[in-house]
Amino acid sequence: MSIAFTFPGQGSQTVGMGKDLADAFPEARAVFAEVDEALGQKLSTIIWEGPEETLTLTANAQPALMAVSMAAIRALEARGVTILDHVAYVAGHSLGEYSALCAAGMLSLSDTARLLRIRGNAMQAAVPAGEGAMAAIIGLEAEAVEAACAEAATLGVCQIANDNGGGQLVISGGKPAVELAARLCTEKGAKRAIMLPVSAPFHCALMQPAAEAMREALAKVNKSPPVVPVVSNVLVQPLTNADDIARRLVEQVTGRVRWRETVDWFAANGIATLYEIGAGKVLTGLARRINRDIATAAVNGPADIEAAAEALI
């Protein structure tokens, strides 16, 4: 099989996402109902009606995006498309890795929702508001960004959080260090260095308290081997051992999301088409910039479900 499913991360959320899936597919509706029950909250109302600032809160956005991805998966399954029979690998961008593992059967839907609520709360609580920062660096090689981060680290934690490909890297850490690194990147020739409106400095060493929270939470849930390998964010290797995957999920909280390398890994290992399952088209756009040899398709509405089913069955 030359197909991989990918699952989007935070930033892809929009008010109203997944409503058309829930209206069109009872299987998708059931996903939102189960997530609501697991969280003891009508998250579906926030997803579909907002307000946007409530949906964007990390503790809401993470399970919400997973719910939309799983609604699309259940709709695909209703049309005869299963990961076991039609997909070689799964991968997800940051929180999307949890969506991928739920879709591949390692984690139950209810457990995944609760884990992402814990993850969102823990990431938010790890650093006091205003003390951390993230910045997108456009048009500068990773080595130069690494050097800027190392130089700025005299002021505090500063490291590459996301290698998104297409000339975009995201740095994360203490606010003074990130601001200095952003200036240094501009001096080194970056086209742009943009401070991001984030609530916490994700994927850096300051997230260690959140990593410990996830270690504890993941130890308590039932885990099954995924039906297909997941390509790990932190290793860029396919994994099938549930305990090993859980360890990597803990490392992922403070580690780099290596998305550029992930897409290149897919291309080098026989994947011809990447389907982005869930809200938005962020990963589809990144994949096109990273490797033109891979075809891409976003699956987030009923028409996309039908098109994917027609192509895959």
Buried (B, 14 or more C-beta within 10 A) or exposed (E): BEBBBBBBBBBBBBBEBBBBBBEBBEBBBBBBBBBBEBBEBBBBEBBBEBEEEBBBBBBBBBBBBBBBBBBBBBBBBBBEBBBEEBBBBBBBBBBBBBBBBBBBBBBBBBBBBBBBBBBBBBBBBBBEEEBBBBBBBBBBBEEBBBBBBEBBBEBBBBBBBBBBBBBBBBBBBBBBBBBBBBBBBBEBEBEBBBEBEBBBBBBBBBBEBBBBBBBEBBEEBEBEBBBBBBBBBBBBEBBBEBEEBBBBBBBBBBBBBBBBBBBBBBBEEEBBBBBBBBBBBBBBBBBBBBBEEBBBBBBBBBEBBBEBBEEBE
